[in-house]
Amino acid sequence: MPSELGVIPPARPHIGEAEIEAAVAVLRSGMVVQGPEVAAFEAGFTAVAGTAHCVAVNSGTSALQLALLAMGIGPGDEVIVPSFSFAASANAVRLVGAEPVFADIDPASFNLDPAAVEALVGPATAAIMPVHLYGNPADMTALTAIARRHSLAVIEDACQAHGAAVDGKPVGAFGTTGTFSFYPTKNMHALEGGMVSTDDAALARTLRLLRNQGMETRYQNEIVGANMRMTDVAAAIGRVQLGQLEGWTETRRGNAARLDAALKGLTAVVAPPVADGARHVYHQYTVRIPEGRDRAQALLSEAGVGSAVYYPTPIHRLAPYAHLSADLPETDRAAAEVLSVPIHPSLTDLDLERIAAALTGLEGRL
């Protein structure tokens, strides 16, 4: 019975002895903010991002905001973003004084539809912000081509996509900048934190100034900046997790393959498709329930399988953005149909069997 076996949670952040020991070592060292651990974490993360430079900050939202600021995007500018995302994607645009313009999504990938993006490019457009939602890469070939044609910046929101790639090229390396989050539920975490990736050395220096009150040398403020630094405690935890990221990713991908096989041929539950050449890292395993999503979630709960809806309300329908005119039928449809089930690397074989059985058991019951 589920009550005896326990409910399988949709996410389970990992904090092991190695993370605890790394954090304690930093606390004992006395060098706790913007020190050697941060520098080492930045250097190590370049392999994941595939860029020459990585700049650590205190959150994924800060990463997005500073990326926009460093490129001079602000009042009078527009940034094309998906509405089917966490609100931070659009919030970062607003926080720098620019305006988000919401584009519809491709129904297969849940990511920006390039044709919808191109139709929205106008004289005020300064950048495109693709979100690699759920760890599934957006169509960066098409989106970067649009950006080149219109001389636009590209800020990749890879906050859910550590290690995702297209034809072997990591997300975060396609755009002018990439941004990552290290919130506890991500594929790897630092308790909290973010990272900006770029190949542009001058842009990386500007990012470092912006995160540290505009200073490279103490008390010699070159520009107006903020305090968005990462702590060495966070970086130390992030370094431990970074060493485990690839193994965890392959476990997630293996778990996804098992669920894909279980769902093959079903109509009540549609497994997430993956484009040719895309490496999906399954921050979430998100299915579509074309009919009866809420009932499906209740039935899964009865079977002891936790689930969550990411995201029930598209950004363009949230209070801060509801005044903006946006007709996004695929976004609205996705918000009504998506359901994410457990995929994290701590799942056991028994857990996966229970999840698969609960999902296949929805056929004919919705």
Disulfide bonds with the S-S distance in Angstrom:
none
